[in-house]
Amino acid sequence: MYNMKHREKLIPPDNEKQVLLHSCCAPCVGELMEAFVSSNIDFEVFFYNPNIHPKKEYDIRKQENMRYCKDMNIPFIDADYDPKRWFQLAEGLEYEPERGKRCTMCFDMRFLSAANYAKEKGYKVFTSSLGISRWKDMDQINSSGTNAAESVGDMTYWTYNWRKKGGSDRMYQIAKENQFYKQEYCGCVYSLRDTNQWRQDSGRDKIDMGKSFY
């Protein structure tokens, strides 16, 4: 069993004791939640991911995150799904590559919602589990988070590198310990399209949603 007492103690910006944690999914956020608990940081998990498509996939990912929050006794904020607005903002960006302009739009949308909720509830700091994934551009994510914080005012986006000091390895350990749903594409309909095309070109079967677990 992993001993949280051996973790590095995290100190949020300006020594704040409360942080709003935007979650993209249970596998990514698990390590951050564990780190926050061991560092005595008061937090809520904010789930706002209108990019996830289709609804079946969205529901599975959300339920997995809700399950882990319940196990950890952490408040889970189920924000509006809002896919229609996401598709409106994605117009003209349908064939952008991973880490391109469409991803920036997607981060901007989700982080602005998180920043507004954080301000409404009196938080001074928010952050996201998106940065722990090696498939993501951390600079791109941090830029979107910082811009969202500046847009609402009196808010800081915590740009901590969640991958360092074993964070990425622990993320996978937690996923296996909890048998989280194993997501096989980033989330949006365009990443699903491109991932399935890559699989087809590689002689592999298309993604079968809801079947794979750690």
MDTraj code that builds the backbone (N, CA, C; nanometers):
import mdtraj as md
import numpy as np

residues = "MET TYR ASN MET LYS HIS ARG GLU LYS LEU ILE PRO PRO ASP ASN GLU LYS GLN VAL LEU LEU HIS SER CYS CYS ALA PRO CYS VAL GLY GLU LEU MET GLU ALA PHE VAL SER SER ASN ILE ASP PHE GLU VAL PHE PHE TYR ASN PRO ASN ILE HIS PRO LYS LYS GLU TYR ASP ILE ARG LYS GLN GLU ASN MET ARG TYR CYS LYS ASP MET ASN ILE PRO PHE ILE ASP ALA ASP TYR ASP PRO LYS ARG TRP PHE GLN LEU ALA GLU GLY LEU GLU TYR GLU PRO GLU ARG GLY LYS ARG CYS THR MET CYS PHE ASP MET ARG PHE LEU SER ALA ALA ASN TYR ALA LYS GLU LYS GLY TYR LYS VAL PHE THR SER SER LEU GLY ILE SER ARG TRP LYS ASP MET ASP GLN ILE ASN SER SER GLY THR ASN ALA ALA GLU SER VAL GLY ASP MET THR TYR TRP THR TYR ASN TRP ARG LYS LYS GLY GLY SER ASP ARG MET TYR GLN ILE ALA LYS GLU ASN GLN PHE TYR LYS GLN GLU TYR CYS GLY CYS VAL TYR SER LEU ARG ASP THR ASN GLN TRP ARG GLN ASP SER GLY ARG ASP LYS ILE ASP MET GLY LYS SER PHE TYR".split()
xyz = np.array([
    [0.0850, -0.1206, 0.0000],
    [0.0000, 0.0000, 0.0000],
    [0.0880, 0.1248, 0.0000],
    [0.0560, 0.2192, -0.0860],
    [0.1348, 0.3414, -0.0963],
    [0.1189, 0.4256, 0.0304],
    [0.2307, 0.4781, 0.0815],
    [0.2281, 0.5575, 0.2043],
    [0.2333, 0.7059, 0.1701],
    [0.1214, 0.7765, 0.1905],
    [0.1147, 0.9175, 0.1555],
    [0.2028, 1.0040, 0.2447],
    [0.2456, 0.9507, 0.3590],
    [0.3302, 1.0286, 0.4490],
    [0.4659, 1.0590, 0.3878],
    [0.5039, 0.9813, 0.2869],
    [0.6344, 0.9981, 0.2244],
    [0.6315, 1.0965, 0.1079],
    [0.5189, 1.1551, 0.0803],
    [0.5053, 1.2494, -0.0295],
    [0.5653, 1.3847, 0.0057],
    [0.6010, 1.4577, -0.0990],
    [0.6403, 1.5975, -0.0819],
    [0.5160, 1.6782, -0.0431],
    [0.5297, 1.7651, 0.0537],
    [0.4168, 1.8492, 0.0931],
    [0.4010, 1.9620, -0.0078],
    [0.2833, 1.9733, -0.0651],
    [0.2558, 2.0764, -0.1642],
    [0.2146, 2.2066, -0.0958],
    [0.2627, 2.3170, -0.1509],
    [0.2256, 2.4490, -0.0989],
    [0.1688, 2.5307, -0.2145],
    [0.0384, 2.5563, -0.2144],
    [-0.0236, 2.6342, -0.3224],
    [0.0312, 2.7760, -0.3290],
    [0.0113, 2.8439, -0.4402],
    [0.0550, 2.9833, -0.4526],
    [0.0021, 3.0703, -0.3390],
    [0.0870, 3.1604, -0.2929],
    [0.0517, 3.2543, -0.1852],
    [0.0080, 3.1823, -0.0572],
    [0.0529, 3.0572, -0.0424],
    [0.0203, 2.9782, 0.0771],
    [-0.1298, 2.9617, 0.1002],
    [-0.2062, 2.9668, -0.0072],
    [-0.3500, 2.9469, 0.0046],
    [-0.3793, 2.8051, 0.0553],
    [-0.4817, 2.7906, 0.1334],
    [-0.5177, 2.6612, 0.1910],
    [-0.6273, 2.5905, 0.1119],
    [-0.6912, 2.6645, 0.0218],
    [-0.8001, 2.6088, -0.0569],
    [-0.7688, 2.6200, -0.2062],
    [-0.7993, 2.5161, -0.2815],
    [-0.7742, 2.5136, -0.4253],
    [-0.8914, 2.4450, -0.4954],
    [-0.9399, 2.5052, -0.6026],
    [-1.0391, 2.4376, -0.6859],
    [-0.9635, 2.3537, -0.7878],
    [-0.9953, 2.2265, -0.7941],
    [-0.9249, 2.1328, -0.8820],
    [-1.0142, 2.0918, -0.9989],
    [-0.9830, 2.1447, -1.1169],
    [-1.0552, 2.1015, -1.2370],
    [-1.0054, 1.9626, -1.2752],
    [-1.0982, 1.8724, -1.2997],
    [-1.0632, 1.7356, -1.3371],
    [-1.1050, 1.7068, -1.4800],
    [-1.0137, 1.6439, -1.5539],
    [-1.0488, 1.5988, -1.6885],
    [-1.0990, 1.4554, -1.6855],
    [-1.0526, 1.3762, -1.5853],
    [-1.0921, 1.2363, -1.5752],
    [-1.0325, 1.1764, -1.4489],
    [-1.0839, 1.0622, -1.4072],
    [-1.0360, 0.9962, -1.2855],
    [-0.8903, 0.9517, -1.2948],
    [-0.8459, 0.8884, -1.4051],
    [-0.7061, 0.8448, -1.4105],
    [-0.6062, 0.9587, -1.3939],
    [-0.6354, 1.0748, -1.4500],
    [-0.5430, 1.1877, -1.4392],
    [-0.5520, 1.2581, -1.3039],
    [-0.6720, 1.2710, -1.2500],
    [-0.6888, 1.3503, -1.1282],
    [-0.6565, 1.2729, -1.0009],
    [-0.6514, 1.1407, -1.0099],
    [-0.6299, 1.0599, -0.8896],
    [-0.5034, 1.0963, -0.8145],
    [-0.3931, 1.1144, -0.8861],
    [-0.2659, 1.1468, -0.8218],
    [-0.2720, 1.2838, -0.7565],
    [-0.3357, 1.3808, -0.8215],
    [-0.3478, 1.5147, -0.7643],
    [-0.4328, 1.5118, -0.6380],
    [-0.5427, 1.4381, -0.6417],
    [-0.6287, 1.4289, -0.5241],
    [-0.5534, 1.3706, -0.4060],
    [-0.4785, 1.2644, -0.4314],
    [-0.4006, 1.2023, -0.3250],
    [-0.2975, 1.3008, -0.2695],
    [-0.2316, 1.3742, -0.3590],
    [-0.1304, 1.4719, -0.3177],
    [-0.1931, 1.5845, -0.2361],
    [-0.3111, 1.6305, -0.2762],
    [-0.3796, 1.7372, -0.2030],
    [-0.4176, 1.6905, -0.0621],
    [-0.4704, 1.5693, -0.0532],
    [-0.5107, 1.5161, 0.0768],
    [-0.3903, 1.5052, 0.1691],
    [-0.2798, 1.4524, 0.1184],
    [-0.1609, 1.4353, 0.2012],
    [-0.0986, 1.5681, 0.2407],
    [-0.1281, 1.6753, 0.1646],
    [-0.0747, 1.8080, 0.1946],
    [-0.1738, 1.8945, 0.2723],
    [-0.2867, 1.8348, 0.3115],
    [-0.3904, 1.9054, 0.3886],
    [-0.4448, 2.0275, 0.3151],
    [-0.4596, 2.0143, 0.1849],
    [-0.5196, 2.1209, 0.1045],
    [-0.6696, 2.0973, 0.0967],
    [-0.7468, 2.1976, 0.1276],
    [-0.8925, 2.1906, 0.1191],
    [-0.9319, 2.2128, -0.0274],
    [-1.0059, 2.1205, -0.0851],
    [-1.0374, 2.1341, -0.2277],
    [-1.1677, 2.0654, -0.2654],
    [-1.2184, 2.1070, -0.3799],
    [-1.3311, 2.0427, -0.4462],
    [-1.2848, 2.0017, -0.5855],
    [-1.3465, 1.8979, -0.6393],
    [-1.3184, 1.8559, -0.7765],
    [-1.4276, 1.9118, -0.8666],
    [-1.3854, 1.9862, -0.9675],
    [-1.4768, 2.0532, -1.0599],
    [-1.4710, 1.9815, -1.1946],
    [-1.5806, 1.9157, -1.2324],
    [-1.5839, 1.8373, -1.3557],
    [-1.6634, 1.9122, -1.4623],
    [-1.5902, 1.9732, -1.5543],
    [-1.6536, 2.0437, -1.6658],
    [-1.5747, 2.0095, -1.7915],
    [-1.6307, 1.9210, -1.8734],
    [-1.5608, 1.8701, -1.9917],
    [-1.6576, 1.8499, -2.1077],
    [-1.7092, 1.9601, -2.1650],
    [-1.8072, 1.9488, -2.2731],
    [-1.7486, 1.8965, -2.4032],
    [-1.6165, 1.8794, -2.4056],
    [-1.5499, 1.8247, -2.5243],
    [-1.5730, 1.6749, -2.5408],
    [-1.6007, 1.6046, -2.4318],
    [-1.6055, 1.4584, -2.4372],
    [-1.7247, 1.4108, -2.5205],
    [-1.6970, 1.3235, -2.6154],
    [-1.7983, 1.2753, -2.7099],
    [-1.7736, 1.1266, -2.7357],
    [-1.8818, 1.0483, -2.7479],
    [-2.0231, 1.0834, -2.7335],
    [-2.0650, 1.0864, -2.5862],
    [-2.1949, 1.1029, -2.5646],
    [-2.2470, 1.1131, -2.4282],
    [-2.2170, 0.9857, -2.3478],
    [-2.2186, 0.8722, -2.4135],
    [-2.1869, 0.7463, -2.3445],
    [-2.0482, 0.7533, -2.2818],
    [-1.9517, 0.8018, -2.3573],
    [-1.8145, 0.8126, -2.3070],
    [-1.8068, 0.9154, -2.1946],
    [-1.8778, 1.0269, -2.2127],
    [-1.8807, 1.1314, -2.1102],
    [-1.9337, 1.0747, -1.9779],
    [-2.0437, 1.0018, -1.9855],
    [-2.1054, 0.9486, -1.8634],
    [-2.0128, 0.8506, -1.7926],
    [-1.9434, 0.7669, -1.8685],
    [-1.8523, 0.6704, -1.8065],
    [-1.7403, 0.7437, -1.7336],
    [-1.6798, 0.8416, -1.8000],
    [-1.5682, 0.9150, -1.7393],
    [-1.6140, 0.9917, -1.6149],
    [-1.7306, 1.0526, -1.6240],
    [-1.7812, 1.1273, -1.5090],
    [-1.8103, 1.0349, -1.3917],
    [-1.8741, 0.9232, -1.4175],
    [-1.9084, 0.8303, -1.3104],
    [-1.7835, 0.7751, -1.2414],
    [-1.6780, 0.7500, -1.3187],
    [-1.5530, 0.7028, -1.2594],
    [-1.4948, 0.8076, -1.1650],
    [-1.5018, 0.9336, -1.2060],
    [-1.4500, 1.0407, -1.1214],
    [-1.5359, 1.0587, -0.9970],
    [-1.6656, 1.0493, -1.0131],
    [-1.7562, 1.0583, -0.8987],
    [-1.7294, 0.9458, -0.7986],
    [-1.7063, 0.8263, -0.8508],
    [-1.6782, 0.7106, -0.7645],
    [-1.5543, 0.7338, -0.6794],
    [-1.4487, 0.7860, -0.7417],
    [-1.3243, 0.8064, -0.6679],
    [-1.3394, 0.9191, -0.5658],
    [-1.4114, 1.0242, -0.6025],
    [-1.4356, 1.1326, -0.5073],
    [-1.5135, 1.0825, -0.3861],
    [-1.6099, 0.9973, -0.4103],
    [-1.6866, 0.9404, -0.2999],
    [-1.5969, 0.8565, -0.2103],
    [-1.5090, 0.7772, -0.2707],
    [-1.4166, 0.6944, -0.1932],
    [-1.3215, 0.7788, -0.1098],
    [-1.2819, 0.8949, -0.1645],
    [-1.1870, 0.9832, -0.0966],
    [-1.2570, 1.0864, -0.0075],
    [-1.3917, 1.0870, -0.0119],
    [-1.4718, 1.1829, 0.0646],
    [-1.4389, 1.3270, 0.0255],
    [-1.4312, 1.3506, -0.1059],
    [-1.4018, 1.4832, -0.1609],
    [-1.5239, 1.5339, -0.2376],
    [-1.5660, 1.6592, -0.2177],
    [-1.6807, 1.7129, -0.2907],
    [-1.6588, 1.7111, -0.4416],
    [-1.7593, 1.6679, -0.5140],
    [-1.7546, 1.6593, -0.6603],
    [-1.8551, 1.7575, -0.7191],
    [-1.8079, 1.8514, -0.8003],
    [-1.8952, 1.9503, -0.8634],
    [-1.9224, 1.9067, -1.0068],
    [-2.0454, 1.8688, -1.0327],
    [-2.0866, 1.8228, -1.1653],
    [-2.1382, 1.9435, -1.2436],
    [-2.0502, 2.0044, -1.3237],
    [-2.0884, 2.1227, -1.4014],
    [-2.1671, 2.0817, -1.5264],
    [-2.2266, 2.1792, -1.5928],
    [-2.3072, 2.1508, -1.7106],
    [-2.2228, 2.0876, -1.8209],
    [-2.2843, 1.9972, -1.8964],
    [-2.2149, 1.9280, -2.0060],
    [-2.1872, 2.0249, -2.1217],
    [-2.2896, 2.0899, -2.1753],
    [-2.2758, 2.1993, -2.2719],
    [-2.1980, 2.1639, -2.3994],
    [-2.2255, 2.0506, -2.4654],
    [-2.1515, 2.0173, -2.5878],
    [-2.1843, 2.1087, -2.7055],
    [-2.3071, 2.1630, -2.7089],
    [-2.3461, 2.2499, -2.8204],
    [-2.2534, 2.3703, -2.8291],
    [-2.2243, 2.4324, -2.7160],
    [-2.1345, 2.5475, -2.7141],
    [-1.9942, 2.5071, -2.7566],
    [-1.9495, 2.3899, -2.7156],
    [-1.8159, 2.3433, -2.7529],
    [-1.8053, 2.3278, -2.9045],
    [-1.9056, 2.2671, -2.9659],
    [-1.9042, 2.2481, -3.1109],
    [-1.9077, 2.3818, -3.1849],
    [-1.9788, 2.4795, -3.1313],
    [-1.9798, 2.6129, -3.1921],
    [-1.8401, 2.6737, -3.1932],
    [-1.7701, 2.6600, -3.0824],
    [-1.6353, 2.7155, -3.0727],
    [-1.5347, 2.6365, -3.1564],
    [-1.5661, 2.5112, -3.1855],
    [-1.4744, 2.4265, -3.2628],
    [-1.4913, 2.4423, -3.4143],
    [-1.5896, 2.5209, -3.4565],
    [-1.6111, 2.5398, -3.6004],
    [-1.4864, 2.5976, -3.6663],
    [-1.4442, 2.5343, -3.7748],
    [-1.3251, 2.5768, -3.8460],
    [-1.1973, 2.5145, -3.7926],
    [-1.2080, 2.4416, -3.6808],
    [-1.0895, 2.3808, -3.6184],
    [-1.0958, 2.2278, -3.6235],
    [-1.1856, 2.1775, -3.7065],
    [-1.2115, 2.0330, -3.7072],
    [-1.0891, 1.9488, -3.7449],
    [-0.9987, 2.0045, -3.8240],
    [-0.8830, 1.9271, -3.8689],
    [-0.7515, 1.9782, -3.8115],
    [-0.7617, 2.0516, -3.7016],
    [-0.6415, 2.0908, -3.6287],
    [-0.5773, 1.9663, -3.5664],
    [-0.4458, 1.9605, -3.5617],
    [-0.3798, 1.8447, -3.4999],
    [-0.3896, 1.8496, -3.3485],
    [-0.3610, 1.7363, -3.2851],
    [-0.3503, 1.7330, -3.1394],
    [-0.2460, 1.8355, -3.0951],
    [-0.2775, 1.9095, -2.9894],
    [-0.1958, 2.0195, -2.9355],
    [-0.2039, 2.1455, -3.0210],
    [-0.2972, 2.1491, -3.1156],
    [-0.3138, 2.2656, -3.2008],
    [-0.4152, 2.3651, -3.1456],
    [-0.4698, 2.4485, -3.2354],
    [-0.5597, 2.5564, -3.1955],
    [-0.6893, 2.5048, -3.1338],
    [-0.7364, 2.3900, -3.1794],
    [-0.8606, 2.3368, -3.1218],
    [-0.8410, 2.3009, -2.9754],
    [-0.7256, 2.2457, -2.9421],
    [-0.6973, 2.2112, -2.8028],
    [-0.6888, 2.3375, -2.7168],
    [-0.6277, 2.4427, -2.7714],
    [-0.6216, 2.5683, -2.6969],
    [-0.7614, 2.6200, -2.6682],
    [-0.8481, 2.6172, -2.7693],
    [-0.9874, 2.6592, -2.7499],
    [-1.0537, 2.5770, -2.6406],
    [-1.0295, 2.4459, -2.6442],
    [-1.0918, 2.3544, -2.5490],
    [-1.0450, 2.3830, -2.4063],
    [-0.9154, 2.4052, -2.3889],
    [-0.8625, 2.4390, -2.2569],
    [-0.9183, 2.5727, -2.2094],
    [-0.9193, 2.6703, -2.2998],
    [-0.9704, 2.8033, -2.2648],
    [-1.1139, 2.7953, -2.2131],
    [-1.1971, 2.7211, -2.2829],
    [-1.3383, 2.7099, -2.2463],
    [-1.3552, 2.6464, -2.1088],
    [-1.2857, 2.5372, -2.0863],
    [-1.3009, 2.4651, -1.9599],
    [-1.2418, 2.5435, -1.8429],
    [-1.1267, 2.6072, -1.8660],
    [-1.0620, 2.6803, -1.7578],
    [-1.1360, 2.8083, -1.7226],
    [-1.1975, 2.8723, -1.8209],
    [-1.2749, 2.9922, -1.7905],
    [-1.3941, 2.9568, -1.7027],
    [-1.4577, 2.8438, -1.7305],
    [-1.5689, 2.7986, -1.6476],
    [-1.5207, 2.7685, -1.5053],
    [-1.4055, 2.7022, -1.4943],
    [-1.3499, 2.6700, -1.3624],
    [-1.3126, 2.7967, -1.2865],
    [-1.2520, 2.8925, -1.3558],
    [-1.2102, 3.0175, -1.2911],
    [-1.3304, 3.0960, -1.2403],
    [-1.4365, 3.0998, -1.3192],
    [-1.5569, 3.1716, -1.2774],
    [-1.6214, 3.1053, -1.1563],
    [-1.6255, 2.9719, -1.1576],
    [-1.6811, 2.9003, -1.0415],
    [-1.5940, 2.9256, -0.9188],
    [-1.4632, 2.9208, -0.9380],
    [-1.3705, 2.9433, -0.8267],
    [-1.3921, 3.0806, -0.7644],
    [-1.4053, 3.1810, -0.8483],
    [-1.4248, 3.3169, -0.7966],
    [-1.5578, 3.3285, -0.7230],
    [-1.6608, 3.2676, -0.7796],
    [-1.7940, 3.2709, -0.7182],
    [-1.7925, 3.2092, -0.5778],
    [-1.7109, 3.1049, -0.5608],
    [-1.7066, 3.0329, -0.4333],
    [-1.5972, 3.0829, -0.3390],
    [-1.5254, 3.1861, -0.3789],
    [-1.4270, 3.2455, -0.2895],
    [-1.2878, 3.1870, -0.2955],
    [-1.2614, 3.1014, -0.3944],
    [-1.1259, 3.0488, -0.4118],
    [-1.0355, 3.1567, -0.4709],
    [-0.9078, 3.1494, -0.4377],
    [-0.8075, 3.2387, -0.4958],
    [-0.7163, 3.1652, -0.5937],
    [-0.7219, 3.0312, -0.5886],
    [-0.6341, 2.9475, -0.6705],
    [-0.7146, 2.8332, -0.7326],
    [-0.6868, 2.8041, -0.8589],
    [-0.7404, 2.6833, -0.9198],
    [-0.6325, 2.6194, -1.0059],
    [-0.6497, 2.4930, -1.0343],
    [-0.5558, 2.4209, -1.1193],
    [-0.6303, 2.3080, -1.1885],
    [-0.5590, 2.2265, -1.2669],
    [-0.6243, 2.1205, -1.3429],
    [-0.5356, 1.9969, -1.3512],
    [-0.6004, 1.8826, -1.3629],
    [-0.5286, 1.7563, -1.3805],
    [-0.4804, 1.7361, -1.5237],
    [-0.5230, 1.8225, -1.6157],
    [-0.4853, 1.8056, -1.7558],
    [-0.3345, 1.8008, -1.7764],
    [-0.2605, 1.8760, -1.6942],
    [-0.1164, 1.8866, -1.7132],
    [-0.0376, 1.7622, -1.6795],
    [-0.0982, 1.6646, -1.6140],
    [-0.0221, 1.5461, -1.5747],
    [-0.0052, 1.4483, -1.6904],
    [-0.0874, 1.4603, -1.7908],
    [-0.0813, 1.3674, -1.9039],
    [0.0374, 1.3987, -1.9948],
    [0.1156, 1.2955, -2.0267],
    [0.2302, 1.3149, -2.1161],
    [0.1871, 1.3419, -2.2597],
    [0.0589, 1.3228, -2.2878],
    [0.0086, 1.3483, -2.4229],
    [-0.0237, 1.4959, -2.4444],
    [-0.0208, 1.5732, -2.3372],
    [-0.0572, 1.7140, -2.3450],
    [0.0669, 1.8040, -2.3401],
    [0.0529, 1.9239, -2.3959],
    [0.1575, 2.0261, -2.3917],
    [0.1357, 2.1086, -2.2652],
    [0.2244, 2.0939, -2.1683],
    [0.2053, 2.1615, -2.0406],
    [0.2086, 2.3129, -2.0539],
    [0.2938, 2.3652, -2.1411],
    [0.2999, 2.5101, -2.1620],
    [0.1677, 2.5618, -2.2186],
    [0.1095, 2.4861, -2.3082],
    [-0.0197, 2.5231, -2.3669],
    [-0.1288, 2.5258, -2.2601],
    [-0.1292, 2.4256, -2.1751],
    [-0.2274, 2.4175, -2.0673],
    [-0.2080, 2.5310, -1.9674],
    [-0.0849, 2.5533, -1.9256],
    [-0.0583, 2.6587, -1.8278],
    [-0.0930, 2.7965, -1.8816],
    [-0.0699, 2.8176, -2.0100],
    [-0.1046, 2.9456, -2.0719],
    [-0.2558, 2.9683, -2.0680],
    [-0.3322, 2.8652, -2.1017],
    [-0.4785, 2.8768, -2.0978],
    [-0.5276, 2.8994, -1.9554],
    [-0.4687, 2.8287, -1.8607],
    [-0.5088, 2.8453, -1.7215],
    [-0.4781, 2.9842, -1.6689],
    [-0.3598, 3.0334, -1.7011],
    [-0.3199, 3.1673, -1.6567],
    [-0.4075, 3.2743, -1.7195],
    [-0.4395, 3.2586, -1.8478],
    [-0.5265, 3.3551, -1.9158],
    [-0.6658, 3.3570, -1.8539],
    [-0.7172, 3.2387, -1.8188],
    [-0.8496, 3.2311, -1.7562],
    [-0.8484, 3.3003, -1.6207],
    [-0.7429, 3.2786, -1.5438],
    [-0.7317, 3.3418, -1.4117],
    [-0.7269, 3.4928, -1.4242],
    [-0.6510, 3.5421, -1.5202],
    [-0.6391, 3.6864, -1.5404],
    [-0.7703, 3.7466, -1.5876],
    [-0.8467, 3.6707, -1.6660],
    [-0.9713, 3.7243, -1.7211],
    [-1.0772, 3.7467, -1.6137],
    [-1.0772, 3.6635, -1.5080],
    [-1.1764, 3.6821, -1.4022],
    [-1.1243, 3.7742, -1.2921],
    [-0.9925, 3.7881, -1.2820],
    [-0.9337, 3.8805, -1.1846],
    [-0.9229, 3.8231, -1.0446],
    [-0.8189, 3.8631, -0.9740],
    [-0.7958, 3.8198, -0.8363],
    [-0.7957, 3.6675, -0.8249],
    [-0.7294, 3.6023, -0.9174],
    [-0.7271, 3.4564, -0.9249],
    [-0.5913, 3.4127, -0.9775],
    [-0.5418, 3.2983, -0.9292],
    [-0.4148, 3.2433, -0.9754],
    [-0.4360, 3.1015, -1.0260],
    [-0.3768, 3.0731, -1.1411],
    [-0.3752, 2.9356, -1.1899],
    [-0.2443, 2.8729, -1.1440],
    [-0.2533, 2.7621, -1.0743],
    [-0.1364, 2.6939, -1.0191],
    [-0.0690, 2.6122, -1.1286],
    [0.0515, 2.6518, -1.1676],
    [0.1214, 2.5890, -1.2800],
    [0.2190, 2.4806, -1.2355],
    [0.1922, 2.4171, -1.1260],
    [0.2804, 2.3126, -1.0733],
    [0.2961, 2.1986, -1.1757],
    [0.4163, 2.1433, -1.1849],
    [0.4425, 2.0312, -1.2756],
    [0.4048, 1.9004, -1.2056],
    [0.2836, 1.8531, -1.2305],
    [0.2316, 1.7347, -1.1622],
    [0.3008, 1.6061, -1.2060],
    [0.3772, 1.6117, -1.3139],
    [0.4439, 1.4913, -1.3634],
    [0.5715, 1.4589, -1.2854],
    [0.6294, 1.5590, -1.2213],
    [0.7615, 1.5409, -1.1612],
    [0.7557, 1.4601, -1.0316],
    [0.8731, 1.4170, -0.9891],
    [0.8901, 1.3434, -0.8624],
    [0.7958, 1.2236, -0.8509],
    [0.7835, 1.1526, -0.9629],
    [0.7050, 1.0292, -0.9627],
    [0.5564, 1.0473, -0.9806],
    [0.5128, 1.1703, -1.0093],
    [0.3697, 1.1954, -1.0234],
    [0.3045, 1.1127, -1.1325],
    [0.3696, 1.1048, -1.2489],
    [0.3126, 1.0284, -1.3607],
    [0.3053, 0.8798, -1.3271],
    [0.4104, 0.8264, -1.2638],
    [0.4097, 0.6845, -1.2269],
    [0.3003, 0.6553, -1.1256],
    [0.2852, 0.7444, -1.0274],
    [0.1822, 0.7247, -0.9254],
    [0.0427, 0.7332, -0.9858],
    [0.0262, 0.8181, -1.0871],
    [-0.1022, 0.8294, -1.1559],
    [-0.1470, 0.6929, -1.2087],
    [-0.0555, 0.6205, -1.2716],
    [-0.0892, 0.4891, -1.3257],
    [-0.1111, 0.3859, -1.2153],
    [-0.0356, 0.3974, -1.1068],
    [-0.0551, 0.3063, -0.9941],
    [-0.1955, 0.3199, -0.9366],
    [-0.2379, 0.4444, -0.9168],
    [-0.3718, 0.4691, -0.8625],
    [-0.4789, 0.4169, -0.9576],
    [-0.4584, 0.4378, -1.0868],
    [-0.5549, 0.3907, -1.1867],
    [-0.5697, 0.2389, -1.1804],
    [-0.4575, 0.1694, -1.1636],
    [-0.4616, 0.0232, -1.1556],
    [-0.5239, -0.0238, -1.0244],
    [-0.4887, 0.0438, -0.9141],
    [-0.5433, 0.0061, -0.7834],
    [-0.6952, 0.0198, -0.7805],
    [-0.7463, 0.1197, -0.8514],
    [-0.8900, 0.1470, -0.8505],
    [-0.9613, 0.0942, -0.9744],
    [-0.8852, 0.0309, -1.0624],
    [-0.9407, -0.0262, -1.1855],
    [-1.0269, 0.0760, -1.2613],
    [-0.9682, 0.1945, -1.2794],
    [-1.0377, 0.2999, -1.3525],
    [-1.0615, 0.2593, -1.4975],
    [-1.1630, 0.3190, -1.5551],
    [-1.1893, 0.3046, -1.6983],
    [-1.0689, 0.3571, -1.7760],
    [-1.0235, 0.2800, -1.8727],
    [-0.9055, 0.3156, -1.9507],
    [-0.9474, 0.3851, -2.0795],
    [-0.9313, 0.5137, -2.0826],
    [-0.9712, 0.5936, -2.1986],
    [-0.8715, 0.5755, -2.3126],
    [-0.9235, 0.5593, -2.4330],
    [-0.8366, 0.5265, -2.5458],
    [-0.8249, 0.6391, -2.6476],
    [-0.8799, 0.7546, -2.6138],
    [-0.8601, 0.8741, -2.6958],
    [-0.8810, 0.9954, -2.6065],
    [-0.8370, 1.1119, -2.6530],
    [-0.8392, 1.2307, -2.5684],
    [-0.9788, 1.2620, -2.5166],
    [-1.0770, 1.2632, -2.6066],
    [-1.2122, 1.2902, -2.5592],
    [-1.3078, 1.3430, -2.6641],
    [-1.2615, 1.4318, -2.7507],
    [-1.3545, 1.4951, -2.8448],
    [-1.3785, 1.4062, -2.9672],
    [-1.4803, 1.4405, -3.0441],
    [-1.5180, 1.3612, -3.1606],
    [-1.4068, 1.3588, -3.2643],
    [-1.3268, 1.4645, -3.2687],
    [-1.2198, 1.4718, -3.3681],
    [-1.0997, 1.3873, -3.3260],
    [-1.0726, 1.3815, -3.1960],
    [-0.9659, 1.2922, -3.1501],
    [-1.0090, 1.1471, -3.1658],
    [-1.1388, 1.1202, -3.1481],
    [-1.1919, 0.9856, -3.1711],
    [-1.1749, 0.9476, -3.3177],
    [-1.2099, 1.0404, -3.4057],
    [-1.1947, 1.0177, -3.5502],
    [-1.0491, 0.9875, -3.5862],
    [-0.9583, 1.0713, -3.5385],
    [-0.8173, 1.0570, -3.5752],
    [-0.7548, 0.9322, -3.5132],
    [-0.7955, 0.8993, -3.3907],
    [-0.7423, 0.7794, -3.3261],
    [-0.7900, 0.6535, -3.3984],
    [-0.9162, 0.6519, -3.4370],
    [-0.9676, 0.5365, -3.5099],
    [-0.9031, 0.5238, -3.6478],
    [-0.8725, 0.6366, -3.7109],
    [-0.8040, 0.6325, -3.8409],
    [-0.6636, 0.5760, -3.8247],
    [-0.5954, 0.6181, -3.7185],
    [-0.4616, 0.5653, -3.6910],
    [-0.4669, 0.4151, -3.6641],
    [-0.5693, 0.3733, -3.5890],
    [-0.5844, 0.2303, -3.5600],
    [-0.6093, 0.1520, -3.6895],
    [-0.6942, 0.2060, -3.7735],
    [-0.7246, 0.1382, -3.8993],
    [-0.5989, 0.1270, -3.9856],
    [-0.5227, 0.2343, -3.9928],
    [-0.3992, 0.2334, -4.0713],
    [-0.2955, 0.1371, -4.0138],
    [-0.3050, 0.1109, -3.8816],
    [-0.2104, 0.0214, -3.8145],
    [-0.2604, -0.1222, -3.8080],
    [-0.3768, -0.1472, -3.8686],
    [-0.4319, -0.2817, -3.8692],
    [-0.4975, -0.3209, -3.7383],
    [-0.5394, -0.2222, -3.6590],
    [-0.6027, -0.2495, -3.5302],
    [-0.7521, -0.2219, -3.5377],
    [-0.8268, -0.2817, -3.4436],
    [-0.9711, -0.2583, -3.4376],
    [-0.9990, -0.1169, -3.3884],
    [-1.1146, -0.0641, -3.4234],
    [-1.1568, 0.0665, -3.3739],
    [-1.1850, 0.0591, -3.2238],
    [-1.1891, 0.1739, -3.1610],
    [-1.2141, 0.1821, -3.0174],
    [-1.3507, 0.1229, -2.9834],
    [-1.3530, 0.0392, -2.8822],
    [-1.4771, -0.0198, -2.8321],
    [-1.5035, 0.0430, -2.6950],
    [-1.5882, 0.1436, -2.6888],
    [-1.6073, 0.2232, -2.5686],
    [-1.6637, 0.1410, -2.4527],
    [-1.6146, 0.1737, -2.3348],
    [-1.6674, 0.1123, -2.2139],
    [-1.6181, -0.0278, -2.1851],
    [-1.5159, -0.0730, -2.2568],
    [-1.4707, -0.2117, -2.2433],
    [-1.3377, -0.2267, -2.1712],
    [-1.2540, -0.1238, -2.1750],
    [-1.1176, -0.1386, -2.1249],
    [-1.0988, -0.0704, -1.9891],
    [-1.0373, -0.1431, -1.8949],
    [-1.0120, -0.0908, -1.7615],
    [-0.8678, -0.1230, -1.7203],
    [-0.8134, -0.0378, -1.6313],
    [-0.6770, -0.0618, -1.5836],
    [-0.6732, -0.1880, -1.4964],
])
top = md.Topology()
chain = top.add_chain()
for i, resn in enumerate(residues, 1):
    res = top.add_residue(resn, chain, resSeq=i)
    for name in ("N", "CA", "C"):
        top.add_atom(name, md.element.get_by_symbol(name[0]), res)
traj = md.Trajectory(xyz[None], top)
